[in-house]
Amino acid sequence: MRTVKIEKQVPIVGSYDVVVCGGGPAGFIAAITAAREGARTALIERYGFLGGMATAGYVSPISEFKFDDAIVIGGVPWEFIERLEAMDGAFVERDIGNIAFDPERYKLCAQRMVLEAGVTLYTNSYLTGCVCENNIIRQVIIENKNGAEAIESKVFIDATGDADLAYAAHVPMQPMNGESLQPLSTYFILQGVDTSSPMIQEAMHHNKQGKNCHCLPVREKLLEMMKTREMPNFGGPWFCTLLRDGAVTVNMTRTTANACDNRDYARAECQLREDVFTLADLLRQTFPEFKNARVASVAVQAGVRETRRIVGVHTVTGEEYVNAVHYEDSVSHGIHPIDIHSSKQSEQYTYFLKQPAYVPYRALIAPDYPNLLVAGRCLSADRQAFASLRVQGSCMDMGQAAGAAAAQCAASGNPVQKADVPELIAHLKALGARL
């Protein structure tokens, strides 16, 4: 491969106690938590809005906050849900606490809470690398309309979803086989749907403990049609209310791709966009509930289920997870089913938890990186445990833990491996975490 050599001086435009990379569910909660703890905090986000997969990917509902109708994920994440609900931007389903939401109000609520906490925002900024010496991250490098800029911090949190900062710092990663990765899905919004029909009413509310909430009548009909005609692969489908009559989000497209490979991701997103309109036409032509439906919006990016995960001090295993092992350093929860989608078929493997599971602090740190934490999809977990923990509610809970830990370590000067974990747990409980 031919190469070019580029050398340039990059200005350091900010110095902080905590810098969070990624403004999705894990990241913006981490930033709010760290800032409220008194840490000078900055948040870097590649889009001009917060929310990540919720708002750029339309991934809905936000799963899950309750188990048997009891709140399991509390503190700052639950405060966000309550504030969003008060803005008429969320609907909390009974029993399992899935959250249907309005993406635009979600953006606004997250923005308000981040700014109220005193976080400095670097939006429309793409993380391109870091300066790392002896495994200590000194600065992250971002690119935006100002050009290349550097931001330094005492502690960094990688909440990019794809472990972009950890990868740039050469943190070891869990094995990742592109052929077996869970598929990408591009969500879309349909308007003109008969949301008063019993079938759609049943499908767009995700409140069944221990049951899949996909729309079985539509699924069975489409699977039958696949036997006699060529049509895109699909999952579910899952429909979710957008809190207004006639509109639903649709989760049904899927394709194999590695979202950390630019060319593969571009190919997949083009294919998924074609599939959105093909599948929307099939729904309109086949089911009376969709006869007047039209595609109102397609997600800004394809939803990513699985990419890089760090090798942490501890890797959460599926066996530990389903048995709800409580670690001495448990700092957050997971309650979503273990949910592994097939890239090449319409199937998924689902295992419903019998009780809430836990995430240890050690899964949010790497052994030899003294000022790096991760939160969200880049945690250290095997494929089975990860297939539950990848969802938004769990990511928010990890973000809260990482934000509080980062603020503590920034104030004490301790490496993240030497955090005062009993104090951290006590403090998380005081914030409202259910540990």
C-alpha positions as CSV (number, residue, x, y, z in Angstrom):
1,M,0.0,0.0,0.0
2,R,1.3,3.5,-0.9
3,T,1.5,5.9,2.0
4,V,2.0,9.6,2.7
5,K,3.7,11.1,5.8
6,I,1.9,13.9,7.6
7,E,3.4,15.9,10.4
8,K,1.6,18.8,12.1
9,Q,1.5,20.7,15.3
10,V,-1.9,20.2,17.1
11,P,-3.1,22.9,19.6
12,I,-4.2,21.7,23.0
13,V,-7.5,23.5,23.3
14,G,-8.7,22.2,26.7
15,S,-7.5,20.6,29.9
16,Y,-9.9,18.7,32.2
17,D,-10.2,16.2,35.0
18,V,-12.4,13.9,33.0
19,V,-12.9,13.6,29.2
20,V,-15.6,11.3,27.9
21,C,-15.4,10.2,24.3
22,G,-18.8,9.4,22.8
23,G,-22.1,11.1,23.7
24,G,-24.4,8.0,23.5
25,P,-26.3,6.5,26.4
26,A,-23.2,5.5,28.3
27,G,-21.3,8.7,27.5
28,F,-23.7,11.5,28.3
29,I,-24.7,9.8,31.6
30,A,-20.9,9.4,32.4
31,A,-20.3,13.0,31.7
32,I,-23.2,14.2,33.8
33,T,-22.2,12.0,36.7
34,A,-18.5,13.1,36.6
35,A,-19.4,16.8,36.4
36,R,-21.8,16.6,39.2
37,E,-19.1,15.0,41.3
38,G,-17.1,18.2,40.8
39,A,-14.8,17.0,38.0
40,R,-14.0,19.5,35.2
41,T,-15.6,17.4,32.4
42,A,-15.6,17.5,28.7
43,L,-17.7,15.4,26.3
44,I,-16.7,14.7,22.7
45,E,-19.4,13.6,20.2
46,R,-19.1,13.1,16.5
47,Y,-22.7,14.3,15.8
48,G,-24.2,17.7,16.6
49,F,-26.5,16.0,19.2
50,L,-26.4,13.5,22.0
51,G,-28.0,10.1,22.4
52,G,-26.0,7.9,20.1
53,M,-27.9,4.8,18.9
54,A,-31.1,6.2,20.5
55,T,-31.2,9.4,18.4
56,A,-28.8,8.7,15.5
57,G,-30.0,5.1,15.1
58,Y,-33.6,5.4,16.3
59,V,-33.0,2.3,18.5
60,S,-36.1,1.9,20.5
61,P,-37.3,1.2,23.1
62,I,-34.7,2.0,25.6
63,S,-34.2,-1.4,27.2
64,E,-34.7,-2.1,30.2
65,F,-35.0,-0.4,33.6
66,K,-37.2,-2.7,35.6
67,F,-37.5,-6.4,36.6
68,D,-41.0,-7.6,37.7
69,D,-42.0,-3.9,37.8
70,A,-39.3,-3.0,40.3
71,I,-36.7,-0.4,39.2
72,V,-33.2,-2.0,38.8
73,I,-31.4,0.8,37.1
74,G,-31.6,4.0,39.1
75,G,-29.7,7.2,39.8
76,V,-28.8,9.5,36.9
77,P,-30.2,7.2,34.2
78,W,-33.6,7.0,35.9
79,E,-33.5,10.7,36.5
80,F,-33.0,11.2,32.7
81,I,-36.1,9.0,32.0
82,E,-38.2,10.8,34.5
83,R,-37.2,14.2,33.0
84,L,-37.8,12.9,29.5
85,E,-41.2,11.6,30.6
86,A,-42.1,15.0,32.1
87,M,-41.3,16.6,28.7
88,D,-43.9,14.3,27.1
89,G,-40.9,12.6,25.5
90,A,-41.1,9.1,27.0
91,F,-43.5,6.4,28.0
92,V,-42.4,3.9,30.6
93,E,-43.8,0.4,29.9
94,R,-45.0,-1.6,32.9
95,D,-43.3,-4.7,34.3
96,I,-39.9,-4.5,32.5
97,G,-39.5,-0.7,32.1
98,N,-38.8,-0.5,28.4
99,I,-38.9,3.2,27.4
100,A,-40.6,4.3,24.2
101,F,-39.4,7.8,23.4
102,D,-39.5,10.8,21.0
103,P,-35.9,11.0,19.5
104,E,-36.0,14.8,19.3
105,R,-37.1,15.3,22.9
106,Y,-34.4,12.8,23.9
107,K,-31.8,15.0,22.2
108,L,-33.1,18.0,24.0
109,C,-33.3,16.4,27.5
110,A,-29.8,14.9,27.2
111,Q,-28.4,18.3,26.1
112,R,-30.1,20.1,28.9
113,M,-28.8,17.8,31.6
114,V,-25.2,17.8,30.2
115,L,-25.1,21.6,30.1
116,E,-26.7,22.0,33.4
117,A,-24.0,19.8,35.0
118,G,-21.4,22.2,33.5
119,V,-19.9,19.8,31.0
120,T,-18.0,21.3,28.1
121,L,-19.3,20.0,24.8
122,Y,-17.2,19.3,21.7
123,T,-19.8,18.2,19.2
124,N,-19.3,17.6,15.5
125,S,-15.9,16.4,16.5
126,Y,-14.5,13.0,15.4
127,L,-12.0,11.2,17.6
128,T,-9.0,10.4,15.4
129,G,-6.3,9.2,17.9
130,C,-4.5,9.9,21.1
131,V,-1.1,10.6,22.6
132,C,-0.3,7.7,24.8
133,E,3.0,7.4,26.8
134,N,3.7,4.3,28.9
135,N,0.0,3.4,28.6
136,I,-1.0,6.7,30.1
137,I,-3.2,8.7,27.7
138,R,-2.1,12.3,27.7
139,Q,-4.3,13.8,25.1
140,V,-7.0,12.7,22.6
141,I,-7.0,14.1,19.1
142,I,-10.2,15.3,17.5
143,E,-11.0,16.7,14.0
144,N,-13.6,19.3,13.3
145,K,-14.1,22.5,11.4
146,N,-11.3,24.1,13.4
147,G,-8.9,21.4,12.2
148,A,-7.0,19.0,14.4
149,E,-7.3,19.7,18.1
150,A,-5.9,18.0,21.2
151,I,-7.7,17.8,24.6
152,E,-5.9,16.6,27.7
153,S,-7.3,15.1,30.9
154,K,-6.4,13.3,34.0
155,V,-8.8,10.5,33.3
156,F,-10.5,9.4,30.0
157,I,-13.7,7.4,29.5
158,D,-14.2,5.5,26.3
159,A,-17.9,5.4,25.6
160,T,-17.6,5.3,21.8
161,G,-19.4,2.0,21.5
162,D,-16.6,0.6,19.2
163,A,-13.8,1.2,21.7
164,D,-12.2,3.7,19.4
165,L,-10.1,5.4,22.1
166,A,-9.0,2.1,23.7
167,Y,-8.1,0.7,20.3
168,A,-6.1,3.8,19.4
169,A,-4.2,3.4,22.7
170,H,-3.5,-0.3,21.8
171,V,-5.6,-1.8,24.6
172,P,-5.9,-5.6,23.9
173,M,-9.3,-6.5,22.5
174,Q,-11.5,-9.6,22.8
175,P,-11.5,-11.8,19.7
176,M,-13.8,-10.4,16.9
177,N,-14.8,-12.6,14.0
178,G,-16.5,-10.5,11.3
179,E,-18.5,-13.5,10.0
180,S,-20.1,-14.2,13.4
181,L,-20.7,-10.6,14.5
182,Q,-24.3,-9.7,15.2
183,P,-25.9,-8.0,12.3
184,L,-26.3,-4.3,11.6
185,S,-29.9,-3.0,11.5
186,T,-31.1,0.4,10.1
187,Y,-34.2,1.5,11.9
188,F,-36.8,3.7,10.2
189,I,-40.0,5.6,11.0
190,L,-43.2,4.9,9.3
191,Q,-46.1,7.4,9.3
192,G,-49.7,6.7,8.3
193,V,-49.8,3.4,10.2
194,D,-53.1,2.3,11.7
195,T,-51.8,2.4,15.3
196,S,-55.3,1.8,16.6
197,S,-55.5,-1.7,15.2
198,P,-55.2,-4.5,17.8
199,M,-52.2,-6.0,16.0
200,I,-50.2,-2.8,16.1
201,Q,-51.3,-2.0,19.6
202,E,-50.1,-5.4,20.8
203,A,-46.8,-5.0,18.9
204,M,-45.7,-1.5,19.7
205,H,-45.8,-1.9,23.5
206,H,-42.8,-3.9,24.8
207,N,-44.0,-5.0,28.2
208,K,-43.9,-8.7,28.4
209,Q,-41.7,-10.3,31.0
210,G,-40.0,-13.3,29.6
211,K,-41.4,-13.0,26.1
212,N,-40.2,-11.7,22.7
213,C,-42.1,-8.6,21.7
214,H,-41.8,-9.0,17.9
215,C,-44.9,-8.9,15.8
216,L,-45.7,-12.5,15.2
217,P,-48.5,-12.1,12.6
218,V,-46.3,-10.0,10.4
219,R,-43.3,-12.2,11.0
220,E,-45.1,-15.4,10.1
221,K,-46.5,-14.0,6.9
222,L,-43.2,-12.6,5.7
223,L,-41.4,-15.9,6.5
224,E,-44.0,-17.7,4.4
225,M,-43.5,-15.2,1.6
226,M,-39.7,-15.8,1.6
227,K,-40.3,-19.4,0.5
228,T,-41.6,-18.3,-2.9
229,R,-40.0,-14.9,-3.6
230,E,-36.8,-13.1,-3.3
231,M,-36.8,-10.5,-0.5
232,P,-34.3,-9.0,2.0
233,N,-33.3,-10.8,5.1
234,F,-35.2,-9.4,8.1
235,G,-35.4,-9.8,11.8
236,G,-38.4,-9.4,14.1
237,P,-40.1,-7.2,13.1
238,W,-40.3,-5.0,16.1
239,F,-42.5,-1.9,16.1
240,C,-42.4,0.7,18.8
241,T,-44.6,3.6,19.5
242,L,-43.3,7.2,18.9
243,L,-45.9,8.6,21.3
244,R,-48.1,9.9,18.6
245,D,-50.9,8.3,16.5
246,G,-50.0,6.9,13.2
247,A,-46.2,6.6,13.7
248,V,-43.9,3.8,14.7
249,T,-40.3,2.9,14.6
250,V,-39.5,-0.2,12.7
251,N,-36.6,-2.6,13.5
252,M,-36.4,-5.4,10.9
253,T,-33.5,-4.8,8.4
254,R,-30.3,-6.7,9.0
255,T,-27.1,-7.5,7.2
256,T,-23.6,-8.9,8.0
257,A,-20.9,-6.3,8.4
258,N,-18.0,-5.1,10.5
259,A,-18.8,-1.6,11.5
260,C,-15.2,-1.0,12.4
261,D,-14.2,-1.5,8.7
262,N,-15.1,1.7,6.8
263,R,-15.6,0.0,3.4
264,D,-17.7,-2.8,4.9
265,Y,-19.8,-0.4,6.9
266,A,-20.4,1.8,3.8
267,R,-21.5,-1.2,1.7
268,A,-23.8,-2.4,4.5
269,E,-25.5,1.0,5.0
270,C,-26.2,1.3,1.3
271,Q,-27.7,-2.1,1.3
272,L,-29.8,-1.5,4.4
273,R,-31.2,1.8,3.0
274,E,-32.4,-0.1,-0.1
275,D,-33.9,-2.8,2.2
276,V,-35.8,-0.1,4.3
277,F,-37.8,0.9,1.2
278,T,-38.3,-2.6,-0.1
279,L,-39.6,-3.9,3.3
280,A,-41.7,-0.8,3.8
281,D,-43.3,-1.5,0.4
282,L,-43.9,-5.1,1.4
283,L,-45.6,-4.0,4.6
284,R,-47.8,-1.6,2.7
285,Q,-48.8,-4.1,0.1
286,T,-49.4,-7.0,2.4
287,F,-51.0,-5.7,5.7
288,P,-54.0,-3.4,5.9
289,E,-52.5,-1.7,9.0
290,F,-49.8,-0.3,6.7
291,K,-51.8,0.4,3.6
292,N,-51.3,4.2,4.0
293,A,-47.8,4.1,5.5
294,R,-44.8,5.9,4.1
295,V,-41.2,6.1,5.2
296,A,-40.9,9.4,7.1
297,S,-37.3,9.1,8.2
298,V,-34.4,6.7,8.0
299,A,-31.9,6.6,10.9
300,V,-28.7,8.7,10.5
301,Q,-26.6,5.5,10.8
302,A,-27.1,1.8,10.9
303,G,-27.6,0.4,14.4
304,V,-24.5,-1.5,15.6
305,R,-24.9,-4.5,17.9
306,E,-21.4,-5.8,18.2
307,T,-17.8,-4.7,17.5
308,R,-14.7,-4.2,19.7
309,R,-14.6,-5.0,23.4
310,I,-11.6,-4.6,25.7
311,V,-9.8,-7.4,27.6
312,G,-10.4,-6.0,31.0
313,V,-9.1,-6.9,34.5
314,H,-12.1,-9.2,34.6
315,T,-14.2,-10.5,31.7
316,V,-17.9,-11.1,32.5
317,T,-18.9,-14.5,31.3
318,G,-22.2,-15.8,30.2
319,E,-22.2,-18.3,33.1
320,E,-21.6,-15.6,35.6
321,Y,-24.2,-13.5,34.0
322,V,-27.1,-15.9,33.9
323,N,-26.4,-17.0,37.5
324,A,-26.4,-13.3,38.6
325,V,-23.0,-13.6,40.3
326,H,-22.7,-10.7,42.7
327,Y,-19.1,-9.4,42.7
328,E,-17.4,-7.5,45.5
329,D,-17.0,-4.7,43.0
330,S,-20.4,-4.8,41.4
331,V,-21.2,-1.3,40.1
332,S,-24.0,-1.7,37.6
333,H,-26.8,-4.0,36.4
334,G,-28.0,-5.8,33.3
335,I,-31.5,-7.1,33.0
336,H,-32.1,-7.4,29.2
337,P,-32.4,-11.0,27.8
338,I,-29.2,-12.5,26.3
339,D,-30.1,-11.7,22.7
340,I,-27.9,-12.9,19.8
341,H,-29.2,-12.1,16.3
342,S,-28.2,-14.1,13.2
343,S,-26.7,-12.1,10.4
344,K,-27.6,-14.5,7.6
345,Q,-31.1,-15.7,8.7
346,S,-34.2,-14.2,10.3
347,E,-33.5,-16.0,13.6
348,Q,-32.2,-14.9,17.0
349,Y,-31.2,-16.8,20.2
350,T,-32.9,-15.4,23.3
351,Y,-32.4,-16.3,26.9
352,F,-34.5,-14.5,29.5
353,L,-32.8,-13.8,32.8
354,K,-34.4,-15.2,36.0
355,Q,-33.0,-12.3,38.0
356,P,-31.0,-9.1,37.4
357,A,-27.3,-9.6,36.7
358,Y,-24.3,-7.5,37.6
359,V,-21.2,-5.8,36.1
360,P,-18.0,-5.6,38.2
361,Y,-15.9,-2.5,38.1
362,R,-13.0,-4.6,36.9
363,A,-14.8,-5.1,33.6
364,L,-14.6,-1.3,32.9
365,I,-10.8,-1.1,33.2
366,A,-7.8,-2.7,31.4
367,P,-4.9,-4.1,33.5
368,D,-2.2,-1.7,32.4
369,Y,-3.9,1.6,31.5
370,P,-3.9,3.8,34.6
371,N,-6.2,6.6,33.4
372,L,-8.7,4.8,31.1
373,L,-12.2,3.5,31.9
374,V,-14.7,2.2,29.4
375,A,-18.5,2.2,29.5
376,G,-21.2,0.7,27.3
377,R,-20.5,-1.6,24.5
378,C,-16.8,-1.6,24.9
379,L,-16.8,-3.3,28.3
380,S,-15.0,-6.6,29.0
381,A,-17.5,-9.3,28.5
382,D,-17.7,-12.6,26.6
383,R,-20.2,-12.9,23.7
384,Q,-23.1,-14.3,25.7
385,A,-23.0,-11.7,28.6
386,F,-22.3,-8.9,26.1
387,A,-25.5,-9.9,24.1
388,S,-27.5,-8.6,27.1
389,L,-25.3,-5.7,28.3
390,R,-25.1,-4.0,24.9
391,V,-28.5,-2.4,25.3
392,Q,-29.1,1.2,26.4
393,G,-30.3,0.8,30.0
394,S,-27.2,-1.3,30.9
395,C,-25.0,1.2,29.0
396,M,-26.4,4.1,31.0
397,D,-25.8,2.2,34.3
398,M,-22.2,1.5,33.3
399,G,-21.8,5.2,32.3
400,Q,-22.9,6.3,35.8
401,A,-20.4,4.0,37.4
402,A,-17.5,5.0,35.1
403,G,-18.3,8.7,35.6
404,A,-18.3,8.4,39.3
405,A,-15.1,6.4,39.3
406,A,-13.3,8.8,36.9
407,A,-14.2,11.8,39.1
408,Q,-12.9,9.9,42.2
409,C,-9.6,9.0,40.5
410,A,-9.1,12.4,39.1
411,A,-9.5,14.0,42.5
412,S,-7.3,11.4,44.3
413,G,-4.7,11.0,41.7
414,N,-5.0,7.2,42.0
415,P,-4.8,5.1,38.9
416,V,-8.2,3.5,38.0
417,Q,-6.9,0.1,39.1
418,K,-6.5,1.6,42.6
419,A,-9.9,3.2,42.9
420,D,-11.5,3.1,46.3
421,V,-14.2,0.6,45.2
422,P,-16.1,0.4,48.5
423,E,-16.4,4.1,48.6
424,L,-17.4,4.1,44.9
425,I,-20.1,1.6,45.5
426,A,-21.4,3.5,48.6
427,H,-21.5,6.7,46.5
428,L,-23.3,5.0,43.6
429,K,-25.9,3.8,46.0
430,A,-26.3,7.3,47.4
431,L,-26.8,8.5,43.8
432,G,-29.7,6.0,43.5
433,A,-28.0,3.1,41.8
434,R,-29.6,-0.2,42.8
435,L,-26.7,-2.4,43.7
